[in-house]
Amino acid sequence: LLFNLINSADITDSQKKEIADLTNDIFKAPDFTLNSIRDSAYTLSELKGKVVLLNFWATWCGPCRMEIPDFNELYLEHKDDGFVILGISTSDTKDMLENFLKSYKMEYPVLYGSTTDINQISNNYGGIVALPTSVLVGRQGQIIRIYPGAILKDYAADMYSAFIYDLKIALRNDK
């Protein structure tokens, strides 16, 4: 609809420019900074040039735990291509996450924050209402797609296939 409006002959070039300026950032991933359990700070905007999967999850969430092996595999396979996964815990403290990681190996950064910080980030992404929820962010910082629910190779083949397709295109684009 917006594309048709911008390309309509019924509006002036000045109006087209105003529309383009107003909608330029509509797909831009909101920036944030969170700490990892390894005491590193991660700022999304500093990862520009990489393809980033933001995975909102919690240790108490069964489907979230089920995603971890597939995400470990994907991360290890594609990290040299510029792929980063950030596991954003929505409800766990650093101590809880460290205890969790004694049983579950996560190859990618695990981030946490205060309830206020996590709620703000969630709200900036439209409200994370289901766990897990993942957001694929392209190399230029644009949101490519939001995946509500678990991305599981063996249990959600359609979503997993769609994710792999989106990931491969994102990794190939804008190198």
N, C-alpha and C positions, 0 to 999 in steps of 0.2 A: 504494500500500500504506500509506504513512504517512498520507495523507489519510483513508483508510478507518479506520485505527486511531484517529486523532484524533476522527473523527466517530462512532465506535462507542459504542453505549449501554452497553457492558460496562466502560467505564473512567470514573473519577470526574472531576469538573471539575478537581480538584487535579492529577490525573495528566495531563489534557489540557494544563494550563498548563505543567507540567514538560516535556512533550514539545515543546510550542511553543517554550519557552525554549531547549531544547537544539538545536533544529533551525532556529532563527530565522536564523542566519548561514550556513546550509549552501550557499546560492547566492551569498554575498557574495564579490566578487572580492578576492583577497588584495592588500593595498596594497604598493606599492614606490615607490622613487624612483630614477631613472636620469638621467644627463646626456644632453643632445642634442649633436650635433656642433657646434651653434651656441652651446655653453656655457650653455644654459638647463637648469635642473633640472625634471624632470617627476615629480610625485607623483600617483599614480592617484586617491587620495581627494580631492585638490584639484580634480579634474575632475568631481566629483559635480554632477549637473544636466545633464551632456552625455552623449551616446551615444559610447562609445569602442570602437574596434576595435584590439585588441592584435595586431599581426602579428609573430610570431616568424619570423625569416628569417636568411639569410646571403648574402653577396655571391657565394659560390661555387656557390650553389644556382640551377640553371636555372629551375625553376618559380617560385622566389621572384622572380627578375628579370622573369619573364613577367607577374607580377601587378602590377608597378609602374604601367604605363600605365592599367590599369583602376582601381587605387586612386587614382591622381592624379585621374582623371576624377570618381570618386565623392566624393573629398574636396572638390574644387573645387565640385562641384554641391551638396553638403549641409553644408559647413562653417558657413554662416550659419544653418542649422537646429539647430546644436549638435552636429555630428558631428566627431569627432576620430579620426584614425588615428595610432597610435604604432608606427612600425617599429622593433622591438626586435631588434637584431643579436645573434645568439647566439654569434658567434665572432670578430668583427672588432674591430680597434682603431680608435681615432679616426682615425689616419693612413690606415688601409686604407679606411675609409668615405669620408673626404674625397677620396681618389684615385678611388674608385668613382663618387662623385657628379660627377666631371668628365665621365663618360660617360653616366650615368643620372640624369635629373632626377627628384627626388622632392619633391613639393609639401608633403608632410606631415613632421612631426618624425621624425628618425632618432635612435634612442637606442642607447647602448652602455654596457657596464659591465665590471667585472673578471669573470674566469671564475667566481670564488666568488659574486659578486652574481647573475650570469646563471643559474648552477646553482641558487641558492636560489630565485629567481623561478620558474624552470622547475619545480622541485619543488613549490613552493606551488600551481602550477596543475596538479598531477597528473603532472608529468613531460612535457616536450615531447619526444616521441620521433620525430617526423617534421617535416621542414621542407618547405614552410612550414606553420605552424599558426596559425590566427587565433582569437581569443576576442572575442565581441561582449559588451560590458558596457553595461547599461542606465543610465538617468539616475540611478537610486537606488543604483548600484554593484553590481547583481546580474548574475551571469553569465547571459546569455540563451542562448548556444549556443557550442559549440567546433567549429571547422571544421578537421579535419585534411586537409592537402593544399591545393593551389592553388585559389583562387577566381578562375576565369577565365571571362570572358563568352563567348569564342568556343570554348573547349575543354572546359569543364565546365559546360555550360548548366544542368544540374539543380542543382548546388551553387550556382552564381551566382544562379539564380532564387530558391532558398531563402534565400540570404543577403540579397538585395534585399528579399524579403518581410519577413524578420526586421528588417532595418534600417528599413524604412518604418513598421512597427508601433512599433518602439522610438522613432523620432523623433516619432511622433504621440503616444505615451503620456507622461503626467506632465510636460507642458510647463509 
